[in-house]
């Protein structure tokens, strides 16, 4: 049963590459850009996951 859970919980390789690219983009933003859109570094993983799914 553990195999089945692990199989479905892992991200697809394509989505993982998109996630890493989105995370790099968020880290590359300046503090002024982050303040303009109201994003804090704690939000980066969530935002990167959302960007990867699109």
PDBQT receptor file of N, H, CA, C and O in Angstrom, charges set to zero:
ATOM      1  N   UNK A   1       0.817  -1.195   0.000  1.00  0.00    +0.000 N 
ATOM      2  CA  UNK A   1       0.000   0.000   0.000  1.00  0.00    +0.000 C 
ATOM      3  C   UNK A   1       0.862   1.261   0.000  1.00  0.00    +0.000 C 
ATOM      4  O   UNK A   1       0.478   2.276  -0.581  1.00  0.00    +0.000 OA
ATOM      5  N   UNK A   2       2.035   1.200   0.654  1.00  0.00    +0.000 N 
ATOM      6  H   UNK A   2       2.348   0.376   1.126  1.00  0.00    +0.000 HD
ATOM      7  CA  UNK A   2       2.924   2.350   0.680  1.00  0.00    +0.000 C 
ATOM      8  C   UNK A   2       3.409   2.717  -0.707  1.00  0.00    +0.000 C 
ATOM      9  O   UNK A   2       3.568   3.896  -1.022  1.00  0.00    +0.000 OA
ATOM     10  N   UNK A   3       3.645   1.706  -1.547  1.00  0.00    +0.000 N 
ATOM     11  H   UNK A   3       3.516   0.748  -1.292  1.00  0.00    +0.000 HD
ATOM     12  CA  UNK A   3       4.106   1.978  -2.909  1.00  0.00    +0.000 C 
ATOM     13  C   UNK A   3       3.062   2.780  -3.671  1.00  0.00    +0.000 C 
ATOM     14  O   UNK A   3       3.401   3.729  -4.379  1.00  0.00    +0.000 OA
ATOM     15  N   UNK A   4       1.829   2.417  -3.536  1.00  0.00    +0.000 N 
ATOM     16  H   UNK A   4       1.553   1.647  -2.961  1.00  0.00    +0.000 HD
ATOM     17  CA  UNK A   4       0.760   3.090  -4.260  1.00  0.00    +0.000 C 
ATOM     18  C   UNK A   4       0.645   4.561  -3.845  1.00  0.00    +0.000 C 
ATOM     19  O   UNK A   4       0.473   5.434  -4.695  1.00  0.00    +0.000 OA
ATOM     20  N   UNK A   5       0.738   4.830  -2.551  1.00  0.00    +0.000 N 
ATOM     21  H   UNK A   5       0.878   4.120  -1.861  1.00  0.00    +0.000 HD
ATOM     22  CA  UNK A   5       0.681   6.202  -2.054  1.00  0.00    +0.000 C 
ATOM     23  C   UNK A   5       1.864   7.002  -2.573  1.00  0.00    +0.000 C 
ATOM     24  O   UNK A   5       1.705   8.138  -3.021  1.00  0.00    +0.000 OA
ATOM     25  N   UNK A   6       3.049   6.411  -2.513  1.00  0.00    +0.000 N 
ATOM     26  H   UNK A   6       3.179   5.488  -2.150  1.00  0.00    +0.000 HD
ATOM     27  CA  UNK A   6       4.250   7.097  -2.975  1.00  0.00    +0.000 C 
ATOM     28  C   UNK A   6       4.198   7.340  -4.480  1.00  0.00    +0.000 C 
ATOM     29  O   UNK A   6       4.659   8.375  -4.963  1.00  0.00    +0.000 OA
ATOM     30  N   UNK A   7       3.654   6.418  -5.194  1.00  0.00    +0.000 N 
ATOM     31  H   UNK A   7       3.280   5.577  -4.802  1.00  0.00    +0.000 HD
ATOM     32  CA  UNK A   7       3.563   6.553  -6.644  1.00  0.00    +0.000 C 
ATOM     33  C   UNK A   7       2.718   7.751  -7.053  1.00  0.00    +0.000 C 
ATOM     34  O   UNK A   7       3.071   8.469  -7.988  1.00  0.00    +0.000 OA
ATOM     35  N   UNK A   8       1.619   7.968  -6.369  1.00  0.00    +0.000 N 
ATOM     36  H   UNK A   8       1.333   7.384  -5.609  1.00  0.00    +0.000 HD
ATOM     37  CA  UNK A   8       0.718   9.053  -6.722  1.00  0.00    +0.000 C 
ATOM     38  C   UNK A   8       1.117  10.397  -6.115  1.00  0.00    +0.000 C 
ATOM     39  O   UNK A   8       0.674  11.439  -6.599  1.00  0.00    +0.000 OA
ATOM     40  N   UNK A   9       1.936  10.398  -5.075  1.00  0.00    +0.000 N 
ATOM     41  H   UNK A   9       2.296   9.551  -4.682  1.00  0.00    +0.000 HD
ATOM     42  CA  UNK A   9       2.278  11.652  -4.420  1.00  0.00    +0.000 C 
ATOM     43  C   UNK A   9       3.481  12.347  -5.053  1.00  0.00    +0.000 C 
ATOM     44  O   UNK A   9       3.693  13.532  -4.799  1.00  0.00    +0.000 OA
ATOM     45  N   UNK A  10       4.257  11.667  -5.851  1.00  0.00    +0.000 N 
ATOM     46  H   UNK A  10       4.085  10.704  -6.057  1.00  0.00    +0.000 HD
ATOM     47  CA  UNK A  10       5.433  12.282  -6.461  1.00  0.00    +0.000 C 
ATOM     48  C   UNK A  10       5.036  13.171  -7.641  1.00  0.00    +0.000 C 
ATOM     49  O   UNK A  10       4.142  12.826  -8.413  1.00  0.00    +0.000 OA
ATOM     50  N   UNK A  11       5.705  14.313  -7.774  1.00  0.00    +0.000 N 
ATOM     51  H   UNK A  11       6.432  14.593  -7.147  1.00  0.00    +0.000 HD
ATOM     52  CA  UNK A  11       5.397  15.175  -8.924  1.00  0.00    +0.000 C 
ATOM     53  C   UNK A  11       5.931  14.562 -10.212  1.00  0.00    +0.000 C 
ATOM     54  O   UNK A  11       6.888  13.788 -10.199  1.00  0.00    +0.000 OA
ATOM     55  N   UNK A  12       5.308  14.915 -11.300  1.00  0.00    +0.000 N 
ATOM     56  H   UNK A  12       4.531  15.543 -11.311  1.00  0.00    +0.000 HD
ATOM     57  CA  UNK A  12       5.791  14.444 -12.592  1.00  0.00    +0.000 C 
ATOM     58  C   UNK A  12       7.085  15.157 -12.913  1.00  0.00    +0.000 C 
ATOM     59  O   UNK A  12       7.256  16.312 -12.523  1.00  0.00    +0.000 OA
ATOM     60  N   UNK A  13       8.006  14.508 -13.613  1.00  0.00    +0.000 N 
ATOM     61  H   UNK A  13       7.868  13.570 -13.930  1.00  0.00    +0.000 HD
ATOM     62  CA  UNK A  13       9.287  15.149 -13.931  1.00  0.00    +0.000 C 
ATOM     63  C   UNK A  13       9.121  16.475 -14.682  1.00  0.00    +0.000 C 
ATOM     64  O   UNK A  13       9.886  17.411 -14.446  1.00  0.00    +0.000 OA
ATOM     65  N   UNK A  14       8.154  16.568 -15.565  1.00  0.00    +0.000 N 
ATOM     66  H   UNK A  14       7.533  15.808 -15.756  1.00  0.00    +0.000 HD
ATOM     67  CA  UNK A  14       7.926  17.801 -16.310  1.00  0.00    +0.000 C 
ATOM     68  C   UNK A  14       7.510  18.921 -15.347  1.00  0.00    +0.000 C 
ATOM     69  O   UNK A  14       7.987  20.049 -15.471  1.00  0.00    +0.000 OA
ATOM     70  N   UNK A  15       6.649  18.625 -14.419  1.00  0.00    +0.000 N 
ATOM     71  H   UNK A  15       6.261  17.709 -14.319  1.00  0.00    +0.000 HD
ATOM     72  CA  UNK A  15       6.207  19.618 -13.450  1.00  0.00    +0.000 C 
ATOM     73  C   UNK A  15       7.342  20.014 -12.508  1.00  0.00    +0.000 C 
ATOM     74  O   UNK A  15       7.405  21.159 -12.061  1.00  0.00    +0.000 OA
ATOM     75  N   UNK A  16       8.233  19.077 -12.207  1.00  0.00    +0.000 N 
ATOM     76  H   UNK A  16       8.182  18.147 -12.571  1.00  0.00    +0.000 HD
ATOM     77  CA  UNK A  16       9.350  19.386 -11.323  1.00  0.00    +0.000 C 
ATOM     78  C   UNK A  16      10.298  20.384 -11.987  1.00  0.00    +0.000 C 
ATOM     79  O   UNK A  16      10.803  21.288 -11.321  1.00  0.00    +0.000 OA
ATOM     80  N   UNK A  17      10.542  20.236 -13.271  1.00  0.00    +0.000 N 
ATOM     81  H   UNK A  17      10.132  19.503 -13.812  1.00  0.00    +0.000 HD
ATOM     82  CA  UNK A  17      11.400  21.182 -13.995  1.00  0.00    +0.000 C 
ATOM     83  C   UNK A  17      10.749  22.560 -14.031  1.00  0.00    +0.000 C 
ATOM     84  O   UNK A  17      11.424  23.575 -13.859  1.00  0.00    +0.000 OA
ATOM     85  N   UNK A  18       9.447  22.596 -14.251  1.00  0.00    +0.000 N 
ATOM     86  H   UNK A  18       8.898  21.772 -14.390  1.00  0.00    +0.000 HD
ATOM     87  CA  UNK A  18       8.723  23.876 -14.258  1.00  0.00    +0.000 C 
ATOM     88  C   UNK A  18       8.744  24.509 -12.868  1.00  0.00    +0.000 C 
ATOM     89  O   UNK A  18       8.859  25.727 -12.734  1.00  0.00    +0.000 OA
ATOM     90  N   UNK A  19       8.630  23.665 -11.828  1.00  0.00    +0.000 N 
ATOM     91  H   UNK A  19       8.536  22.675 -11.937  1.00  0.00    +0.000 HD
ATOM     92  CA  UNK A  19       8.664  24.159 -10.447  1.00  0.00    +0.000 C 
ATOM     93  C   UNK A  19      10.007  24.807 -10.147  1.00  0.00    +0.000 C 
ATOM     94  O   UNK A  19      10.063  25.894  -9.571  1.00  0.00    +0.000 OA
ATOM     95  N   UNK A  20      11.080  24.146 -10.535  1.00  0.00    +0.000 N 
ATOM     96  H   UNK A  20      11.035  23.264 -11.003  1.00  0.00    +0.000 HD
ATOM     97  CA  UNK A  20      12.419  24.692 -10.290  1.00  0.00    +0.000 C 
ATOM     98  C   UNK A  20      12.631  25.999 -11.035  1.00  0.00    +0.000 C 
ATOM     99  O   UNK A  20      13.229  26.931 -10.497  1.00  0.00    +0.000 OA
ATOM    100  N   UNK A  21      12.148  26.076 -12.268  1.00  0.00    +0.000 N 
ATOM    101  H   UNK A  21      11.662  25.319 -12.705  1.00  0.00    +0.000 HD
ATOM    102  CA  UNK A  21      12.284  27.300 -13.055  1.00  0.00    +0.000 C 
ATOM    103  C   UNK A  21      11.478  28.443 -12.420  1.00  0.00    +0.000 C 
ATOM    104  O   UNK A  21      11.951  29.577 -12.350  1.00  0.00    +0.000 OA
ATOM    105  N   UNK A  22      10.274  28.138 -11.966  1.00  0.00    +0.000 N 
ATOM    106  H   UNK A  22       9.889  27.217 -12.024  1.00  0.00    +0.000 HD
ATOM    107  CA  UNK A  22       9.437  29.159 -11.336  1.00  0.00    +0.000 C 
ATOM    108  C   UNK A  22      10.063  29.632 -10.025  1.00  0.00    +0.000 C 
ATOM    109  O   UNK A  22      10.021  30.821  -9.710  1.00  0.00    +0.000 OA
ATOM    110  N   UNK A  23      10.635  28.713  -9.270  1.00  0.00    +0.000 N 
ATOM    111  H   UNK A  23      10.668  27.747  -9.526  1.00  0.00    +0.000 HD
ATOM    112  CA  UNK A  23      11.276  29.075  -8.010  1.00  0.00    +0.000 C 
ATOM    113  C   UNK A  23      12.498  29.952  -8.268  1.00  0.00    +0.000 C 
ATOM    114  O   UNK A  23      12.740  30.907  -7.529  1.00  0.00    +0.000 OA
ATOM    115  N   UNK A  24      13.264  29.640  -9.302  1.00  0.00    +0.000 N 
ATOM    116  H   UNK A  24      13.067  28.865  -9.902  1.00  0.00    +0.000 HD
ATOM    117  CA  UNK A  24      14.422  30.462  -9.655  1.00  0.00    +0.000 C 
ATOM    118  C   UNK A  24      13.983  31.857 -10.073  1.00  0.00    +0.000 C 
ATOM    119  O   UNK A  24      14.636  32.844  -9.733  1.00  0.00    +0.000 OA
ATOM    120  N   UNK A  25      12.890  31.940 -10.802  1.00  0.00    +0.000 N 
ATOM    121  H   UNK A  25      12.360  31.138 -11.078  1.00  0.00    +0.000 HD
ATOM    122  CA  UNK A  25      12.367  33.235 -11.224  1.00  0.00    +0.000 C 
ATOM    123  C   UNK A  25      11.954  34.073 -10.017  1.00  0.00    +0.000 C 
ATOM    124  O   UNK A  25      12.237  35.270  -9.968  1.00  0.00    +0.000 OA
ATOM    125  N   UNK A  26      11.295  33.460  -9.057  1.00  0.00    +0.000 N 
ATOM    126  H   UNK A  26      11.065  32.488  -9.097  1.00  0.00    +0.000 HD
ATOM    127  CA  UNK A  26      10.870  34.183  -7.866  1.00  0.00    +0.000 C 
ATOM    128  C   UNK A  26      12.063  34.657  -7.040  1.00  0.00    +0.000 C 
ATOM    129  O   UNK A  26      12.037  35.757  -6.488  1.00  0.00    +0.000 OA
ATOM    130  N   UNK A  27      13.101  33.838  -6.953  1.00  0.00    +0.000 N 
ATOM    131  H   UNK A  27      13.122  32.944  -7.401  1.00  0.00    +0.000 HD
ATOM    132  CA  UNK A  27      14.291  34.227  -6.199  1.00  0.00    +0.000 C 
ATOM    133  C   UNK A  27      15.066  35.331  -6.909  1.00  0.00    +0.000 C 
ATOM    134  O   UNK A  27      15.784  36.090  -6.258  1.00  0.00    +0.000 OA
ATOM    135  N   UNK A  28      14.936  35.435  -8.219  1.00  0.00    +0.000 N 
ATOM    136  H   UNK A  28      14.353  34.819  -8.747  1.00  0.00    +0.000 HD
ATOM    137  CA  UNK A  28      15.658  36.437  -8.986  1.00  0.00    +0.000 C 
ATOM    138  C   UNK A  28      15.005  37.818  -8.919  1.00  0.00    +0.000 C 
ATOM    139  O   UNK A  28      15.614  38.812  -9.315  1.00  0.00    +0.000 OA
ATOM    140  N   UNK A  29      13.786  37.884  -8.426  1.00  0.00    +0.000 N 
ATOM    141  H   UNK A  29      13.291  37.076  -8.104  1.00  0.00    +0.000 HD
ATOM    142  CA  UNK A  29      13.095  39.171  -8.342  1.00  0.00    +0.000 C 
ATOM    143  C   UNK A  29      13.764  40.064  -7.299  1.00  0.00    +0.000 C 
ATOM    144  O   UNK A  29      14.286  39.583  -6.293  1.00  0.00    +0.000 OA
ATOM    145  N   UNK A  30      13.738  41.359  -7.555  1.00  0.00    +0.000 N 
ATOM    146  H   UNK A  30      13.314  41.750  -8.372  1.00  0.00    +0.000 HD
ATOM    147  CA  UNK A  30      14.284  42.309  -6.585  1.00  0.00    +0.000 C 
ATOM    148  C   UNK A  30      13.278  42.521  -5.457  1.00  0.00    +0.000 C 
ATOM    149  O   UNK A  30      12.104  42.169  -5.574  1.00  0.00    +0.000 OA
ATOM    150  N   UNK A  31      13.761  43.100  -4.373  1.00  0.00    +0.000 N 
ATOM    151  H   UNK A  31      14.714  43.386  -4.278  1.00  0.00    +0.000 HD
ATOM    152  CA  UNK A  31      12.867  43.375  -3.236  1.00  0.00    +0.000 C 
ATOM    153  C   UNK A  31      11.764  44.347  -3.624  1.00  0.00    +0.000 C 
ATOM    154  O   UNK A  31      10.641  44.231  -3.134  1.00  0.00    +0.000 OA
ATOM    155  N   UNK A  32      12.066  45.305  -4.497  1.00  0.00    +0.000 N 
ATOM    156  H   UNK A  32      12.978  45.399  -4.895  1.00  0.00    +0.000 HD
ATOM    157  CA  UNK A  32      11.053  46.265  -4.935  1.00  0.00    +0.000 C 
ATOM    158  C   UNK A  32       9.957  45.573  -5.739  1.00  0.00    +0.000 C 
ATOM    159  O   UNK A  32       8.777  45.884  -5.578  1.00  0.00    +0.000 OA
ATOM    160  N   UNK A  33      10.348  44.628  -6.612  1.00  0.00    +0.000 N 
ATOM    161  H   UNK A  33      11.307  44.376  -6.743  1.00  0.00    +0.000 HD
ATOM    162  CA  UNK A  33       9.359  43.877  -7.389  1.00  0.00    +0.000 C 
ATOM    163  C   UNK A  33       8.464  43.044  -6.474  1.00  0.00    +0.000 C 
ATOM    164  O   UNK A  33       7.251  42.972  -6.671  1.00  0.00    +0.000 OA
ATOM    165  N   UNK A  34       9.072  42.424  -5.484  1.00  0.00    +0.000 N 
ATOM    166  H   UNK A  34      10.058  42.482  -5.324  1.00  0.00    +0.000 HD
ATOM    167  CA  UNK A  34       8.297  41.619  -4.539  1.00  0.00    +0.000 C 
ATOM    168  C   UNK A  34       7.314  42.484  -3.767  1.00  0.00    +0.000 C 
ATOM    169  O   UNK A  34       6.172  42.082  -3.543  1.00  0.00    +0.000 OA
ATOM    170  N   UNK A  35       7.753  43.669  -3.361  1.00  0.00    +0.000 N 
ATOM    171  H   UNK A  35       8.680  43.995  -3.543  1.00  0.00    +0.000 HD
ATOM    172  CA  UNK A  35       6.876  44.564  -2.605  1.00  0.00    +0.000 C 
ATOM    173  C   UNK A  35       5.725  45.056  -3.477  1.00  0.00    +0.000 C 
ATOM    174  O   UNK A  35       4.611  45.244  -2.989  1.00  0.00    +0.000 OA
ATOM    175  N   UNK A  36       5.993  45.265  -4.764  1.00  0.00    +0.000 N 
ATOM    176  H   UNK A  36       6.898  45.112  -5.160  1.00  0.00    +0.000 HD
ATOM    177  CA  UNK A  36       4.938  45.740  -5.667  1.00  0.00    +0.000 C 
ATOM    178  C   UNK A  36       3.783  44.755  -5.783  1.00  0.00    +0.000 C 
ATOM    179  O   UNK A  36       2.620  45.156  -5.841  1.00  0.00    +0.000 OA
ATOM    180  N   UNK A  37       4.103  43.473  -5.815  1.00  0.00    +0.000 N 
ATOM    181  H   UNK A  37       5.048  43.147  -5.768  1.00  0.00    +0.000 HD
ATOM    182  CA  UNK A  37       3.044  42.472  -5.976  1.00  0.00    +0.000 C 
ATOM    183  C   UNK A  37       2.637  41.830  -4.652  1.00  0.00    +0.000 C 
ATOM    184  O   UNK A  37       1.721  41.009  -4.613  1.00  0.00    +0.000 OA
ATOM    185  N   UNK A  38       3.315  42.203  -3.572  1.00  0.00    +0.000 N 
ATOM    186  H   UNK A  38       4.060  42.871  -3.604  1.00  0.00    +0.000 HD
ATOM    187  CA  UNK A  38       2.931  41.715  -2.252  1.00  0.00    +0.000 C 
ATOM    188  C   UNK A  38       3.312  40.272  -1.982  1.00  0.00    +0.000 C 
ATOM    189  O   UNK A  38       2.565  39.541  -1.333  1.00  0.00    +0.000 OA
ATOM    190  N   UNK A  39       4.473  39.858  -2.477  1.00  0.00    +0.000 N 
ATOM    191  H   UNK A  39       5.080  40.452  -3.004  1.00  0.00    +0.000 HD
ATOM    192  CA  UNK A  39       4.926  38.483  -2.289  1.00  0.00    +0.000 C 
ATOM    193  C   UNK A  39       6.064  38.465  -1.280  1.00  0.00    +0.000 C 
ATOM    194  O   UNK A  39       6.978  39.287  -1.341  1.00  0.00    +0.000 OA
ATOM    195  N   UNK A  40       5.997  37.524  -0.358  1.00  0.00    +0.000 N 
ATOM    196  H   UNK A  40       5.254  36.857  -0.308  1.00  0.00    +0.000 HD
ATOM    197  CA  UNK A  40       7.064  37.347   0.635  1.00  0.00    +0.000 C 
ATOM    198  C   UNK A  40       7.784  36.037   0.353  1.00  0.00    +0.000 C 
ATOM    199  O   UNK A  40       7.185  35.114  -0.200  1.00  0.00    +0.000 OA
ATOM    200  N   UNK A  41       9.052  35.939   0.720  1.00  0.00    +0.000 N 
ATOM    201  H   UNK A  41       9.538  36.688   1.169  1.00  0.00    +0.000 HD
ATOM    202  CA  UNK A  41       9.805  34.701   0.453  1.00  0.00    +0.000 C 
ATOM    203  C   UNK A  41       9.150  33.437   1.000  1.00  0.00    +0.000 C 
ATOM    204  O   UNK A  41       9.363  32.354   0.456  1.00  0.00    +0.000 OA
ATOM    205  N   UNK A  42       8.376  33.549   2.041  1.00  0.00    +0.000 N 
ATOM    206  H   UNK A  42       8.202  34.429   2.483  1.00  0.00    +0.000 HD
ATOM    207  CA  UNK A  42       7.690  32.375   2.589  1.00  0.00    +0.000 C 
ATOM    208  C   UNK A  42       6.635  31.840   1.625  1.00  0.00    +0.000 C 
ATOM    209  O   UNK A  42       6.258  30.671   1.704  1.00  0.00    +0.000 OA
ATOM    210  N   UNK A  43       6.158  32.691   0.717  1.00  0.00    +0.000 N 
ATOM    211  H   UNK A  43       6.464  33.641   0.654  1.00  0.00    +0.000 HD
ATOM    212  CA  UNK A  43       5.147  32.290  -0.253  1.00  0.00    +0.000 C 
ATOM    213  C   UNK A  43       5.735  31.627  -1.496  1.00  0.00    +0.000 C 
ATOM    214  O   UNK A  43       4.981  31.099  -2.314  1.00  0.00    +0.000 OA
ATOM    215  N   UNK A  44       7.052  31.638  -1.661  1.00  0.00    +0.000 N 
ATOM    216  H   UNK A  44       7.665  32.067  -0.997  1.00  0.00    +0.000 HD
ATOM    217  CA  UNK A  44       7.686  31.152  -2.884  1.00  0.00    +0.000 C 
ATOM    218  C   UNK A  44       7.326  29.714  -3.236  1.00  0.00    +0.000 C 
ATOM    219  O   UNK A  44       6.954  29.462  -4.383  1.00  0.00    +0.000 OA
ATOM    220  N   UNK A  45       7.415  28.754  -2.314  1.00  0.00    +0.000 N 
ATOM    221  H   UNK A  45       7.717  28.958  -1.383  1.00  0.00    +0.000 HD
ATOM    222  CA  UNK A  45       7.082  27.368  -2.700  1.00  0.00    +0.000 C 
ATOM    223  C   UNK A  45       5.652  27.203  -3.204  1.00  0.00    +0.000 C 
ATOM    224  O   UNK A  45       5.407  26.493  -4.180  1.00  0.00    +0.000 OA
ATOM    225  N   UNK A  46       4.719  27.859  -2.538  1.00  0.00    +0.000 N 
ATOM    226  H   UNK A  46       4.918  28.436  -1.746  1.00  0.00    +0.000 HD
ATOM    227  CA  UNK A  46       3.315  27.760  -2.965  1.00  0.00    +0.000 C 
ATOM    228  C   UNK A  46       3.121  28.382  -4.335  1.00  0.00    +0.000 C 
ATOM    229  O   UNK A  46       2.464  27.803  -5.201  1.00  0.00    +0.000 OA
ATOM    230  N   UNK A  47       3.688  29.550  -4.529  1.00  0.00    +0.000 N 
ATOM    231  H   UNK A  47       4.221  30.021  -3.826  1.00  0.00    +0.000 HD
ATOM    232  CA  UNK A  47       3.557  30.228  -5.815  1.00  0.00    +0.000 C 
ATOM    233  C   UNK A  47       4.226  29.440  -6.931  1.00  0.00    +0.000 C 
ATOM    234  O   UNK A  47       3.694  29.358  -8.038  1.00  0.00    +0.000 OA
ATOM    235  N   UNK A  48       5.385  28.861  -6.651  1.00  0.00    +0.000 N 
ATOM    236  H   UNK A  48       5.817  28.928  -5.752  1.00  0.00    +0.000 HD
ATOM    237  CA  UNK A  48       6.092  28.072  -7.667  1.00  0.00    +0.000 C 
ATOM    238  C   UNK A  48       5.282  26.832  -8.055  1.00  0.00    +0.000 C 
ATOM    239  O   UNK A  48       5.247  26.453  -9.226  1.00  0.00    +0.000 OA
ATOM    240  N   UNK A  49       4.628  26.196  -7.067  1.00  0.00    +0.000 N 
ATOM    241  H   UNK A  49       4.657  26.504  -6.116  1.00  0.00    +0.000 HD
ATOM    242  CA  UNK A  49       3.781  25.040  -7.392  1.00  0.00    +0.000 C 
ATOM    243  C   UNK A  49       2.627  25.458  -8.276  1.00  0.00    +0.000 C 
ATOM    244  O   UNK A  49       2.297  24.757  -9.232  1.00  0.00    +0.000 OA
ATOM    245  N   UNK A  50       2.005  26.590  -7.975  1.00  0.00    +0.000 N 
ATOM    246  H   UNK A  50       2.274  27.160  -7.199  1.00  0.00    +0.000 HD
ATOM    247  CA  UNK A  50       0.893  27.070  -8.787  1.00  0.00    +0.000 C 
ATOM    248  C   UNK A  50       1.351  27.409 -10.208  1.00  0.00    +0.000 C 
ATOM    249  O   UNK A  50       0.653  27.112 -11.177  1.00  0.00    +0.000 OA
ATOM    250  N   UNK A  51       2.524  28.029 -10.326  1.00  0.00    +0.000 N 
ATOM    251  H   UNK A  51       3.091  28.270  -9.538  1.00  0.00    +0.000 HD
ATOM    252  CA  UNK A  51       3.054  28.388 -11.635  1.00  0.00    +0.000 C 
ATOM    253  C   UNK A  51       3.411  27.135 -12.434  1.00  0.00    +0.000 C 
ATOM    254  O   UNK A  51       3.252  27.117 -13.655  1.00  0.00    +0.000 OA
ATOM    255  N   UNK A  52       3.885  26.101 -11.769  1.00  0.00    +0.000 N 
ATOM    256  H   UNK A  52       4.014  26.115 -10.778  1.00  0.00    +0.000 HD
ATOM    257  CA  UNK A  52       4.289  24.873 -12.462  1.00  0.00    +0.000 C 
ATOM    258  C   UNK A  52       3.084  24.133 -13.031  1.00  0.00    +0.000 C 
ATOM    259  O   UNK A  52       3.204  23.448 -14.046  1.00  0.00    +0.000 OA
ATOM    260  N   UNK A  53       1.949  24.260 -12.404  1.00  0.00    +0.000 N 
ATOM    261  H   UNK A  53       1.851  24.817 -11.579  1.00  0.00    +0.000 HD
ATOM    262  CA  UNK A  53       0.758  23.562 -12.875  1.00  0.00    +0.000 C 
ATOM    263  C   UNK A  53       0.133  24.224 -14.088  1.00  0.00    +0.000 C 
ATOM    264  O   UNK A  53      -0.641  23.597 -14.810  1.00  0.00    +0.000 OA
ATOM    265  N   UNK A  54       0.462  25.484 -14.316  1.00  0.00    +0.000 N 
ATOM    266  H   UNK A  54       1.091  25.994 -13.730  1.00  0.00    +0.000 HD
ATOM    267  CA  UNK A  54      -0.123  26.201 -15.449  1.00  0.00    +0.000 C 
ATOM    268  C   UNK A  54       0.616  25.912 -16.720  1.00  0.00    +0.000 C 
ATOM    269  O   UNK A  54       0.257  26.434 -17.776  1.00  0.00    +0.000 OA
TER     270      UNK A  54
